[in-house]
Amino acid sequence: MTLRKRCLPGGWYPLQEALARDFLDTLPQSGRRSAAAAVAPHAGWFYSGRIAGASVAALDAEAETVAVIGGHLGSGMSPLFFEEDGVATPLGPLEIDREFRDVLQKELAGYVFPQHTDADRYQDNTVEILLPIVAYFFPKARILPFRLPAEAASFEAGKAINRIAEWLERKIVVLGSTDLTHYGESYGFTPQGSGKRALEWMRNVNDRAFIQAVLEGVPETILQRAEQDRSACSAGAVLGALGFAQARGADKGELLVYGVSADVYSGKGVPEDFVGYGAIAWYKG
């Protein structure tokens, strides 16, 4: 079996199984329910691991396959698919659902996206950072890792996942990966200056507007907020999760947890740069 190896440098998440499990064992599990789809952040575990864990823990525990949709792809770009047989994680390898991948890749290239799909041979955190968490909560499931661009066709890709799952009689859940506003000089985005005022604006205005758009479930508004407000780095992944959820009849969106990277420095002042994170899940009403 060909395995996709870790590509993120040290510090994003633990390399050793024991250290990874030490962190994962601290994640709350009592709130686990039966969400059809969810959105999780993709920063290092120190900053957003617990929020990401809330997203994964909310997904339907009976899933046989977990689709993990990443992003960092702009409009007009091609969807990118992992082409290996599996992925290495600190908790052991995760097998890729190759049958599902091959059918979905052909469907997206033929009916959804006018451009071709392609292999993902790049270093990117949006999928990899979530895989050990998926391995922890779904140790017997296969995965479907790929990335979607920030355009309306990604919403249709989510619907395609549902159609294929019904055809293959596969129990599947979808996890979309995005961070929210990247604020600060390092990101070239400081519309409210710096300090506490900027942080509160990001929390209560910019990130809130994007989260509200996601909960309302209108793809065009989600894309508009992400682009105009710079409030999401991987809107295509959100649209993929939303499209699947709506096709599955899970139209009840819920914000599970929200946080900011600055929260880990509580009591030490407001850092110069900070990023927003949200865990959102969709359930049947």
N, C-alpha and C positions, 0 to 999 in steps of 0.2 A: 504494500500500500504506500503510495507516495504521500508524504506529509508536508504541509506548509509549515515551515518553522517560524518561531517568533522572530519578528523584525524590529519591534520597538526596543529602544535602549533601556538599560536598567533604570529603575525609579518609577516607571509607569505602573507596574504591579509586580508582586513577588515572583522570583524565578523558581524558588524551591516549593515543593508541594506543602511541606509542613507550615511554612510561613503564609502561603496562600490560604490554607485551610484555617489558620489562626484568625485571619481577617474575616473570611467568609462565615465562619462559625458565629461571628458577632452580629451578622445581619438579621434583622427581625424576620421571623417566618410566620408569626401568628396571623398576619393579615392576608395570607395567601388565599386567593379565590380562583376564579375561572375566567380571567380576561382572555379575549380572543387576540388582542394585540396591545402593544405598549410602546412607549417612547422612553429611551434612557439616554443619559449623558455619556460622553466618552473621554473625559479627562482622566488623569491618573487617579488611582484608587484613593490616594490621600485626600484628594479634593472632592471627588464625586462618586466614589465606590459605593457608599451606602445608599445614595440616591439611585444609582443604577441597579443596585440589589433590590430595591423596592419595586422597580419595574419588572425585573425578571421573576421575582417571587410572586407577582400578581398574575402571571400567565397560567393558563390552564395546565394543571399538573399531569393531565392524561395525554399531552401532546407527544406524538411519535417523532415529529420533526419540528425544529425551531428555526425559522427563517430569521437571519440577522442581517438587516439592511443598513449598510453604511452610506456615507455621503462624500462630502468635499468635492462634489462634481457640479460644475455650473451648467446652465441651460445650453442645450445643443451638444452636450457630451454624451458619449455612449455608456450604457450600463456596463459594469465590470463584474465578472464572475470569477470566483476561485475555481481553478481547474484541477486542483489536486484531489486525491481520494479522501483526505482527511486533514485535520489541523492539530498541531501539537499545542498542548496547554500544560501548565504545572500539575494539573490533576489527571493527566493522561490524554491520549489522543481522542478527538471527536471525529466520528465518521461523517463525511459529507453525503447527503442524500443525492447521489449522482443521477438517479432516474428522474427525480423531480427537477434537478438543475438543468438537465439536458432538454427536457420538455419546455421548461420556462424560458430558457435561453432562446430556443427556436421561436416560441410564441412572441416574445418581446421583439425579436428582430424582424419577424414577419408581419405582425399585426399591430403592434403598439408604437414602437419607435421607428421612424423612417430610416435612421442610421443603423448600422450593424451593432451587435453587442461585441464585447471584447474580453480578453483575459485580464484579470487584475494581477499585475506583476509589480505593484508599487508598494512602497512602505507607507502604511496608513494606519491610524489608530482607531478609526471609527467602528471597525468590526472587531479587531483583535482584542481590544481592551475589555470587551464584553464576553468573550468566549469562555474564560475560566469561570465566570459567574454562571453562565449557561451550563457549563459542565457540572457545577456544584448542584444546581437545582434540578437539572435534567440529565443525570448521569447515564441514562439508557437511551436517550434520544439521539437522532442524527441531526445535523445542522444543514442549513441552506444559506451560505454566506455570499453576499454580493452587494454592489453599491448602485445607487440610482442618482441621476442628475436632478437639479432643481428646476423641474418643468412639469407641466400638467400631465404628461404621459406617465409619470411615475405613479400617479393616482390610479391610472388604468392598469399599471403593472400589479398593484395590490389586488385589484379585482381578478386579474389573470391568475394570481396565486390561489385564490379561492376556487376558481373554475377547475384548475388542475388538481387541487386537493380533492375535490369531489369526484373527478374522473379517476384518480388513482386510489380513491378511498383512503386517503391519508389524513390522520389527525395532525393538524399543523397549527402553530401559533406564529405570530409575526412580531419581531422586535425591531423598531426603527431607532436609529442612533443620531442624536444631534445635541450639541451644546447650544446655549442661547447667546445673549449679547456678550461680545468680547469688547471690554471697555478699557481704555487707557492709551497712553502715548505709544506703547509697544504695538498696539493694534491699529494705530492711526485713527482712533475714534474717541473724541472727547467733547461731545456737544454740550455737556453740562459742566465743563471744567474738571475739577478733581475733588477728592475728599468725600465727606459724608453726604453732601448734597448730590453729588454725582451717583454715589452708590444707591441712595434712596430712589433717585430717578430711574436708574436701571431696574431696580426691583419692582417699583410700583407703577411705572409707566411703560418702559420699553419692553421688558420681558412679559409683563402682564398682558400687553396688547397681543403679543404673539401667542401666548398660552390661550387667551380668550378666542383667538381665531381658530386654533386647533380644536378647542372644545366645541365651537360652533360648527366645525366640520366642512367649511367651504374652501376647496383647494385654491381657488384664485385669490382669496383673501390671505391665506397662509403664505403663498408665494409673494404677494405684494408686501406683507408685513416683513417677511424675511429680507427682501431686497431693499425696500425703502428704509426700513428701520435698522437694518443690519442686526437683526435680533435672532438669527439662527444660521448656523454654518452649513447645515445639511438638510435643507427643507425637503429634498427629494425623498429622503428616508422616512420623514414624517408622512409624506403623501402616500408612500407605499403602504405603511402601516394603517393609515386611515382608509385607503381604498379597500384593503382586505377587511377591516373591521366593518365598514358599511356593507360590503357584499355579504358578510357573514351575519348581518342583522344586529351587530353589536354597535349601536348608535349612541350609547350612553358613555360619554367621555368624562373622565374624572382625574383631577390633579391630585396625585398621591403625596408628593413631596416637592418642595421647591427650596433651593439654596443657592448660595453664591460662594465662589472660591474664597472670598474674604472672610467667610464664617469661620474658617479653620484658624484664623488669626484673631479671634475674638479677644477684646481687651488690649490689643496691641496697636490700635489705630487702624485707619483705612489704608490699604496698600495702594500703590500707584496704578496697578492694573488688576482687573478682576473679571470673572466670567460667570454667567448664570447657568443654572442646571435645573431641569425639571423632569419628574417622573409622571407620566400620564398613561392611563390605561383605559381600554374600552371594554365595556361589558354589555351583554344583552339587557335591555331595559326591564 
